[in-house]
Amino acid sequence: MVGSRRFRVIDAFLIIMMILPMVFAVVLKILTNPESEGIAISGALVYFTIPMPKWDLPITESQVNSWLVMISVLGLCLYLTHGLSPKADTKRQHLAEFIVNKTESLVHENMGEFFGGFAPFIGAILALSAFSSLSSLLGIFPPTSDLNVIAGWAVLVFLLITYYKLKCGFVYYVKSFTEPIAILTPFNIIGEIATPVSMTFRHYGNIVSGSVISALIAAGLRILSSWIFGWLPGKIGEFPFLRIGLPAVFSVYFDIFSGCLQAFIFSILTMINISGAFDFNIYTARKNKKLSKKQKAN
């Protein structure tokens, strides 16, 4: 029951589930981050490597942070849906219903009614991508700054594209590479492979470029501050006055707006590519043909 002691205890547990993974990520970053001077732009730190028969499996900062972000997002989802009732009487239920309705509307507009069940998948991509990018605000390595993470998402989308093409039949799948004329088959094959590649580099490039620009701006402001205020005595002259507030202004775009925008673009491309690979008319005709054969056989 909402307001009961048991309800509040579960709420507290879910809030801890949201916050604790990010706290752990920050602490892990502080304990493992090597000291550096000046501008330091590097990839994900490798914590350890698991020996494998063919290729060793490195466990990196981006992998760990991805799991921590997923745990936090799971905690947020459970918190928003805790204590649901037929009549929405809490702000969290109104927010949960708003998110679900907007996601379902987005999927319906871009994919059609047949793909209505894709709403949870698209919502998961949006949340994971956005929160992964926003994790940089806490000073930890954002998983979206790792090419391998984004490539994994893009490969999953590519498999879904192939799956829905094959639902229309193997002949349709092969024939799609020969359209509009057979001579374009090599280019169509290249275009098929280019889909996950372009999705990967578009998302990764925009996120990483923002991180690099932010680091360069912060370093430049530190140097400029030392030029302007270096004449002040002692530690006062060494204090980077210009780095107070200004980097935060730039992070509003590079970390918040750009991160959320890229999450939205990746989701839109996912929906367009999957639904665009599926021909509902051919699928329906093929399904009816199979059903007709089955009825004749009976």
NORGIJO-V131100 format. One record per residue. RES is the residue in one letter. PHI is phi in whole degrees, -180 to 180 (NA if undefined). PSI is psi in whole degrees, 0 to 359 (* if undefined). NEAR is the number of other C-alpha atoms within 8 Angstrom. Layout:
BEGIN
((RES/PHI/PSI/NEAR) (RES/PHI/PSI/NEAR))
END
This chain:
BEGIN
((M/NA/137/5) (V/-63/131/6) (G/95/348/6) (S/-75/167/7) (R/-65/318/6) (R/-62/319/6) (F/-62/316/11) (R/-67/323/10) (V/-64/315/8) (I/-64/320/8) (D/-58/315/10) (A/-63/320/8) (F/-63/318/8) (L/-69/325/12) (I/-65/318/11) (I/-62/322/8) (M/-63/330/11) (M/-76/319/14) (I/-87/318/9) (L/-58/317/9) (P/-59/322/12) (M/-71/324/11) (V/-64/316/8) (F/-61/319/8) (A/-63/319/11) (V/-65/315/11) (V/-63/317/8) (L/-62/322/8) (K/-64/317/9) (I/-65/320/7) (L/-76/331/6) (T/-108/349/6) (N/-72/119/6) (P/-70/145/4) (E/-70/142/4) (S/-148/156/6) (E/-115/145/5) (G/73/212/5) (I/-82/125/8) (A/-129/105/7) (I/-119/111/6) (S/-140/169/4) (G/-82/193/6) (A/-69/140/9) (L/-73/137/7) (V/-91/115/9) (Y/-76/311/8) (F/-161/170/7) (T/-126/133/9) (I/-97/120/8) (P/-64/133/7) (M/-129/160/7) (P/-57/317/5) (K/-106/304/4) (W/-126/138/6) (D/-70/149/9) (L/-105/106/8) (P/-79/136/9) (I/-100/110/11) (T/-107/171/11) (E/-61/322/12) (S/-69/323/14) (Q/-65/313/10) (V/-63/314/9) (N/-66/327/12) (S/-62/315/10) (W/-66/322/8) (L/-67/321/11) (V/-65/319/14) (M/-63/321/9) (I/-65/318/11) (S/-65/318/14) (V/-66/321/12) (L/-61/316/9) (G/-61/320/12) (L/-64/317/11) (C/-64/317/8) (L/-66/324/9) (Y/-67/316/10) (L/-67/330/10) (T/-99/3/10) (H/-75/128/7) (G/80/31/7) (L/-65/147/7) (S/-139/157/6) (P/-56/327/4) (K/-109/113/4) (A/-64/116/8) (D/-127/12/7) (T/-129/154/6) (K/-65/324/6) (R/-67/324/8) (Q/-69/322/12) (H/-61/318/10) (L/-66/317/9) (A/-62/316/10) (E/-66/324/8) (F/-64/315/8) (I/-64/315/8) (V/-64/315/9) (N/-64/317/8) (K/-67/321/8) (T/-67/315/12) (E/-63/321/10) (S/-65/319/8) (L/-63/316/8) (V/-67/318/15) (H/-64/319/11) (E/-70/325/7) (N/-100/341/10) (M/-123/339/12) (G/93/173/10) (E/-67/328/6) (F/-60/328/6) (F/-100/24/10) (G/-58/329/11) (G/-71/355/6) (F/-82/355/8) (A/-56/314/11) (P/-62/322/8) (F/-66/313/7) (I/-66/320/12) (G/-62/322/9) (A/-66/318/8) (I/-63/315/10) (L/-59/311/11) (A/-67/314/10) (L/-64/316/11) (S/-67/313/13) (A/-65/312/12) (F/-70/329/10) (S/-64/317/13) (S/-69/320/16) (L/-70/342/12) (S/-64/341/12) (S/-65/338/11) (L/-65/339/7) (L/-90/359/7) (G/89/5/7) (I/-95/166/10) (F/-74/118/11) (P/-73/131/13) (P/-57/332/13) (T/-72/354/14) (S/-90/6/11) (D/-108/121/12) (L/-59/325/10) (N/-66/325/6) (V/-66/310/11) (I/-65/323/12) (A/-63/323/11) (G/-62/317/8) (W/-63/316/8) (A/-65/322/12) (V/-64/321/9) (L/-61/317/8) (V/-63/319/11) (F/-62/319/10) (L/-65/322/8) (L/-68/321/9) (I/-60/312/13) (T/-63/319/9) (Y/-61/315/8) (Y/-75/337/11) (K/-70/319/13) (L/-71/339/10) (K/-65/338/9) (C/-88/0/13) (G/110/149/10) (F/-65/325/8) (V/-64/316/6) (Y/-62/320/10) (Y/-63/314/11) (V/-69/319/8) (K/-65/331/8) (S/-63/337/7) (F/-82/349/12) (T/-103/4/12) (E/-97/145/9) (P/-79/340/5) (I/-136/153/7) (A/-64/331/8) (I/-65/342/6) (L/-90/6/11) (T/-56/312/11) (P/-59/322/8) (F/-70/324/7) (N/-67/323/10) (I/-66/316/9) (I/-62/319/8) (G/-63/325/8) (E/-65/316/7) (I/-71/328/8) (A/-69/339/8) (T/-60/304/9) (P/-66/328/12) (V/-65/313/10) (S/-66/321/8) (M/-62/321/11) (T/-65/306/12) (F/-72/332/9) (R/-65/311/8) (H/-69/311/13) (Y/-63/315/13) (G/-63/318/8) (N/-68/321/10) (I/-70/314/15) (V/-67/320/9) (S/-62/323/8) (G/-64/319/11) (S/-65/318/10) (V/-66/315/9) (I/-63/319/8) (S/-62/318/12) (A/-66/319/11) (L/-67/320/9) (I/-64/316/9) (A/-62/318/10) (A/-67/319/10) (G/-64/321/8) (L/-67/327/11) (R/-67/317/12) (I/-66/316/8) (L/-63/323/9) (S/-65/321/14) (S/-68/328/12) (W/-68/317/7) (I/-78/317/7) (F/-109/8/9) (G/-64/341/10) (W/-76/346/6) (L/-70/148/7) (P/-73/147/7) (G/63/215/6) (K/-67/338/6) (I/-63/320/7) (G/-69/336/11) (E/-87/348/9) (F/-73/128/8) (P/-80/81/10) (F/-61/321/7) (L/-71/347/10) (R/-87/1/11) (I/-87/112/7) (G/91/316/7) (L/-62/313/8) (P/-59/327/11) (A/-65/326/7) (V/-65/316/8) (F/-68/327/9) (S/-68/338/10) (V/-59/322/9) (Y/-85/304/9) (F/-67/322/13) (D/-95/321/14) (I/-95/296/11) (F/-63/310/9) (S/-65/320/12) (G/-62/314/14) (C/-68/323/11) (L/-64/316/8) (Q/-67/326/13) (A/-63/317/14) (F/-66/316/9) (I/-64/317/8) (F/-62/321/10) (S/-67/318/11) (I/-63/315/9) (L/-63/322/9) (T/-60/312/9) (M/-65/316/12) (I/-66/316/10) (N/-68/321/9) (I/-71/310/12) (S/-68/327/12) (G/-70/338/7) (A/-84/352/10) (F/-111/126/12) (D/-103/105/9) (F/-64/324/6) (N/-66/315/6) (I/-65/319/8) (Y/-62/317/12) (T/-66/316/8) (A/-62/318/8) (R/-66/320/10) (K/-67/317/8) (N/-66/324/8) (K/-65/318/8) (K/-65/319/8) (L/-65/320/8) (S/-64/316/8) (K/-62/320/8) (K/-66/320/8) (Q/-68/323/7) (K/-67/323/6) (A/-66/327/5) (N/-80/*/4))
END
